[in-house]
Amino acid sequence: MVDDDDDDDDVRSLLVSVADCYVVMRCASQRLQMHRSSYTGVAHCVRRILQEDGFRAFYASYPTTVLMNVPFMAGTIAEAVIGASLMV
């Protein structure tokens, strides 16, 4: 018999891993897009951020990102719910 709690933990772990990758890639992307960036690529950028600024640098703008995305996602969800109710 499979324990449902183990499956839930596996899904949560996967989602956290994906979210962490997204945050790191977003940070690297922003730094790579800066004018006259000294980075040669994504891997170089991530390594230099870790060496020079530490792991916390990846999450420095996280609160701002969340505050910007929550209203947008709320509007998107509201639009989807209203659209679905009109289709019925």
C-alpha positions as CSV (number, residue, x, y, z in Angstrom):
1,M,0.0,0.0,0.0
2,V,1.3,3.4,-1.0
3,D,1.3,6.1,1.7
4,D,-0.3,9.3,0.4
5,D,1.7,11.5,2.7
6,D,4.9,10.3,1.0
7,D,3.5,11.2,-2.4
8,D,2.5,14.7,-1.1
9,D,6.0,15.2,0.3
10,D,7.6,14.2,-3.0
11,V,5.4,16.7,-4.9
12,R,6.2,19.5,-2.4
13,S,9.9,18.7,-2.7
14,L,9.7,18.9,-6.5
15,L,7.8,22.2,-6.4
16,V,10.3,23.7,-4.0
17,S,13.1,22.6,-6.3
18,V,11.5,24.1,-9.4
19,A,10.8,27.3,-7.5
20,D,14.4,27.6,-6.4
21,C,15.7,27.0,-9.9
22,Y,13.3,29.7,-11.1
23,V,14.5,32.2,-8.6
24,V,18.2,31.6,-9.3
25,M,17.6,31.8,-13.1
26,R,15.6,35.0,-12.8
27,C,18.4,36.6,-10.7
28,A,21.1,35.5,-13.2
29,S,18.9,36.7,-16.1
30,Q,18.6,40.1,-14.6
31,R,22.3,40.4,-14.1
32,L,23.1,39.2,-17.6
33,Q,20.8,41.8,-19.1
34,M,22.6,44.7,-17.3
35,H,24.5,47.1,-19.6
36,R,28.1,46.0,-20.1
37,S,27.7,42.8,-18.0
38,S,31.0,41.1,-17.2
39,Y,29.4,37.7,-17.2
40,T,30.2,35.3,-20.0
41,G,27.1,33.1,-19.5
42,V,24.5,31.8,-17.1
43,A,26.8,29.3,-15.3
44,H,29.5,31.9,-14.9
45,C,27.0,34.4,-13.6
46,V,25.6,32.0,-11.0
47,R,29.1,31.0,-9.8
48,R,30.2,34.7,-9.4
49,I,27.0,35.6,-7.5
50,L,27.6,32.7,-5.1
51,Q,31.3,33.6,-4.7
52,E,30.9,37.3,-4.4
53,D,27.5,37.9,-2.8
54,G,26.5,34.5,-1.3
55,F,23.4,32.5,-1.6
56,R,21.1,35.2,-0.1
57,A,21.8,37.4,-3.2
58,F,19.4,35.2,-5.2
59,Y,16.6,36.1,-2.8
60,A,17.3,39.8,-2.3
61,S,14.5,40.8,-4.6
62,Y,12.1,38.0,-3.8
63,P,9.6,40.1,-1.7
64,T,9.3,42.6,-4.5
65,T,8.7,39.9,-7.0
66,V,6.0,38.4,-4.9
67,L,4.3,41.7,-4.2
68,M,4.3,42.5,-8.0
69,N,3.0,39.1,-9.0
70,V,0.2,38.6,-6.5
71,P,-2.1,41.3,-7.9
72,F,-1.4,40.1,-11.4
73,M,-2.2,36.5,-10.6
74,A,-5.3,37.5,-8.6
75,G,-6.6,39.3,-11.7
76,T,-5.8,36.4,-13.9
77,I,-7.6,33.9,-11.6
78,A,-10.6,36.2,-11.3
79,E,-10.7,36.5,-15.1
80,A,-10.6,32.8,-15.5
81,V,-13.3,32.2,-12.9
82,I,-15.6,34.8,-14.4
83,G,-14.9,33.5,-18.0
84,A,-15.7,29.9,-16.9
85,S,-19.0,31.0,-15.2
86,L,-20.1,32.8,-18.4
87,M,-19.4,29.7,-20.5
88,V,-21.7,27.5,-18.4
